[in-house]
Amino acid sequence: MNSKRHCCSLINGKSIALIAAVLMMVIADANMAFAKTAKEVDASVNACLDRFYQQVKDGKEIAGKAKGVLVLPGVIKAGLIVGGEYGEGSLRVAGKTVSYYNLAAGSVGFQIGGEAKDIIIMFMTDVVLKKFQASQGWEVGVDGNVALVNIGGGERVDFTKLNDPILGFVFDVKGLMADISLKGAKFSKVEKK
């Protein structure tokens, strides 16, 4: 009986490893297939910011106070036991793109399906912005904590109560998303032409 359980646990372990390997290959292929030019990324970022400003009252005002705004439109998350996330975007300082970044994240646990979401991270001080820009790969929860702002659609955010140095907004076509975590997400600088 024990050998039967051991055999089943090996099969399950092998199955999970196989699923993980396949998923990582799919994400790697998606990275190559979805790699966009600088012009395409900038167009997507502009559209994402427009959606954000429409959905979050005073969103434009708080973005104007930020020292830098990292915008990642259409981040894809997919999973079947093992999950992965990928997206590309740009960092804007004073309204202008200064560099391009990608987001990569992985997770293990019960999950099935996929979703697309937009992520905006605002660096509210020069110190946190410079630390982000100087990193070789900035990971949420390790290199800095992101205070996620989640409110109902169309509601006003009381930005006077937000004193965190890094603010994050995750939303889709319906509005800001609740119960989302960016912990473990890693942002890396990429070159675009």
C-alpha positions in Angstrom: 0.0 0.0 0.0 2.8 2.4 0.8 4.5 1.8 -2.5 1.3 2.5 -4.3 1.0 5.9 -2.5 4.6 6.6 -3.2 4.1 5.8 -6.9 1.0 8.1 -7.0 2.9 10.9 -5.3 5.7 10.6 -7.9 3.2 10.7 -10.7 1.5 13.8 -9.2 4.9 15.4 -8.6 6.0 14.6 -12.2 2.7 15.9 -13.5 3.1 19.2 -11.7 6.7 19.5 -12.9 5.6 18.8 -16.5 2.8 21.4 -16.2 5.2 23.9 -14.8 7.7 23.3 -17.6 5.0 23.6 -20.3 3.7 26.8 -18.7 7.1 28.3 -18.5 7.7 27.5 -22.2 4.4 29.1 -23.1 5.3 32.2 -21.1 8.7 32.4 -22.7 7.1 32.0 -26.1 4.5 34.7 -25.2 7.4 37.0 -24.3 8.8 36.6 -27.8 5.5 36.7 -29.6 4.1 39.7 -27.7 7.3 41.7 -27.6 6.2 45.1 -28.9 8.1 48.0 -30.4 8.6 51.2 -28.3 5.9 52.9 -30.4 3.4 50.1 -29.7 4.1 50.1 -26.0 3.7 53.8 -25.8 0.4 53.7 -27.6 -0.8 50.9 -25.2 0.4 53.0 -22.2 -1.5 56.1 -23.4 -4.7 54.1 -23.8 -4.2 52.5 -20.3 -3.7 55.9 -18.7 -6.9 57.2 -20.4 -8.9 54.3 -19.0 -7.4 54.9 -15.6 -8.3 58.6 -15.6 -11.8 57.8 -16.7 -12.3 55.1 -14.0 -10.6 56.7 -11.0 -11.7 60.2 -10.1 -8.8 62.4 -9.3 -6.5 59.7 -10.8 -4.9 62.3 -13.1 -4.2 64.6 -10.1 -2.4 61.9 -8.1 -0.5 60.8 -11.2 0.6 64.5 -11.6 2.0 64.4 -8.1 4.0 61.2 -8.6 7.7 61.4 -9.3 7.4 58.5 -11.7 4.5 56.3 -13.1 5.1 52.8 -14.2 2.3 51.7 -16.6 1.8 48.0 -17.6 -1.3 47.6 -19.8 -2.8 44.2 -20.6 -0.8 42.1 -18.2 -1.7 38.5 -18.9 -2.1 36.0 -16.1 -2.7 32.3 -16.8 -2.5 29.2 -14.7 -3.3 25.5 -14.3 -2.0 24.6 -10.9 1.2 26.5 -11.8 0.6 30.1 -12.9 2.5 32.8 -14.7 2.1 36.5 -15.4 3.7 38.7 -18.1 3.4 42.2 -19.4 5.3 45.1 -20.9 5.0 48.8 -20.3 6.9 52.0 -19.6 8.1 54.3 -16.8 7.1 57.9 -17.3 8.7 60.8 -15.5 7.1 64.3 -16.0 4.7 62.7 -18.5 7.5 61.3 -20.8 8.7 57.8 -21.3 12.2 57.4 -19.8 12.5 53.5 -20.0 10.7 50.3 -20.7 10.0 47.4 -18.3 8.5 44.0 -18.3 6.7 42.2 -15.5 7.2 38.5 -14.9 5.8 36.5 -12.0 5.0 32.9 -11.2 3.0 31.1 -8.6 2.1 27.6 -7.5 -1.3 26.6 -6.0 -4.8 25.9 -7.0 -5.5 28.1 -10.0 -7.1 27.6 -13.4 -7.9 30.1 -16.1 -6.6 33.4 -17.2 -7.2 37.2 -17.1 -5.8 40.4 -18.4 -5.4 43.5 -16.2 -3.7 46.8 -16.3 -1.2 47.8 -13.6 -0.1 51.3 -12.6 2.5 51.9 -10.0 3.2 55.4 -8.8 6.5 56.4 -7.1 5.6 59.3 -4.9 9.1 60.3 -3.8 12.4 60.7 -5.6 14.1 58.2 -3.2 11.8 55.3 -4.2 11.9 56.2 -7.9 15.7 56.3 -8.0 15.9 53.0 -6.1 13.5 51.5 -8.7 15.5 52.9 -11.6 18.8 51.7 -10.2 17.7 48.1 -9.7 18.5 45.3 -12.0 15.2 43.6 -11.3 12.9 45.2 -8.8 10.7 42.7 -6.9 7.5 43.8 -5.0 7.8 42.8 -1.3 11.6 42.5 -1.5 12.9 45.8 -3.0 9.8 47.8 -2.0 6.3 47.6 -0.8 3.4 48.7 -3.0 0.2 50.0 -1.3 -2.6 48.8 -3.5 -5.5 51.2 -3.8 -8.8 49.5 -4.4 -12.1 51.3 -4.5 -15.4 50.7 -6.2 -15.9 51.9 -9.7 -16.4 55.7 -10.0 -15.7 56.3 -6.4 -13.4 59.1 -5.3 -10.0 58.2 -3.7 -9.1 60.3 -0.7 -5.5 60.9 -1.8 -4.9 63.1 1.2 -4.9 59.9 3.4 -2.5 58.1 1.2 1.0 58.6 2.6 2.7 55.5 1.2 5.8 56.2 -1.0 4.6 53.6 -3.6 1.0 53.3 -4.7 -0.4 50.6 -7.0 -3.6 50.4 -9.0 -4.7 47.2 -10.7 -7.8 47.4 -12.9 -9.6 45.9 -15.8 -12.4 47.1 -18.1 -14.8 47.0 -15.1 -12.7 49.2 -12.8 -10.2 48.7 -10.0 -9.8 45.2 -8.8 -9.9 44.1 -5.2 -8.2 41.1 -3.5 -5.2 41.4 -5.8 -1.6 41.0 -4.7 1.6 42.1 -6.6 3.9 40.4 -4.1 6.6 38.5 -5.9 6.1 40.4 -9.2 9.4 41.3 -10.7 10.0 44.3 -12.9 13.0 44.3 -15.2 14.2 47.0 -17.6 14.1 46.1 -21.3 15.4 47.8 -24.4 12.9 48.8 -27.1 13.3 50.1 -30.6 
